[in-house]
């Protein structure tokens, strides 16, 4: 497969052209990558009006992912989340306040997108979960929720895989959405590689109408590189407006370093990735056997679970387990009191896997005295999301926040999932969760 963006930049470097254009570093090495960093010069195409090398590269990605259209993001999944919600929002019935139905573990960029569009959200909560990160529900729950609403949502929005690696049953959810003529949007930030597993598990292949991928999370792509995918059948015509939608929410100076890495990734996907993922998934499975022996791997893992994420379940044990793994030269993706998450890719070395094996075998576990339970707080809405985010706010200690209205979501990234949503009244139950996730201050609407 050709690599038109990368090839253009290579030829430009070789031409020794005087760089009397942006960026200001002029290709002179400070970090070491500057000579590859260009802007929209003649022949370099434009990300939001592609008609040359970017268009060709995106066509390559469209072919690889089997979509009607795949476009690049240089602003990660956050840019794509904004764009796909906007595209669905255009179809909303504007005679009443637009609303989207979403799983409660949505990323805070979803909240910010709704603020920009002045749209409401109806939440779906899981039947049970042990973490802020997870909100898996089935087709029956979705159907019952849709039947109970007094407004037709302009989209159903889910996160799959979630931060712990759990995946939704997208084929079943998609069928429900089709019955109600509502597009299914999937935040697939953690699952770009799922298309290329032995069994294709990518949301678009399973029935989603749109989904965003953070390519940089699981593929060999620079941070900020992502995709927005439109389904092959494109029953809502999203592909006609997707480039403009991305432009609304993206920088007018997208990084050509990121675009080159997306371009080169196409070649890697075309030539090598399937076999690499197969080998890597086998290593992860072998590691899971060790974790079962240690007592930190759930042997009743649900059917839908991504194969390249290792999630150690420490919910029954006391201890700072992230600190334990750092002692063995390992930095996890995410850690809280209950879980430690490791994101694996074919680019991890044999040494990386050996470190994990040794660290797990050296665990010393002490059972907790009591079993803490977790549940999402169903917040009371005091104002719209937009009103809360665009109101004047102040930062206060959580102990003084009961009865106040949440302004911007306060949560660390990862996982960037709000405990209290903008516009909700903060309660004692919120405070308990803030403490659990080590949040001591929050932005509230100023009185």
PyMOL commands that set and color helices and strands:
alter all, ss='L'
color gray80, all
select helices_A, chain A and resi 4-15+34-36+53-65+76-89+108-117+139-148+170-179+192-196+203-206+215-218+238-240+242-249+256-271+273-294+321-327+350-361+385-389+398-400+428-436
alter helices_A, ss='H'
color red, helices_A
select strands_A, chain A and resi 69-73+99-103+120-124+156-159+184-187+210-213+226-230+309-313+317-318+334-335+339-343+366-367+380-381+393-397+424-425+441-445
alter strands_A, ss='S'
color yellow, strands_A
deselect
rebuild
show_as cartoon
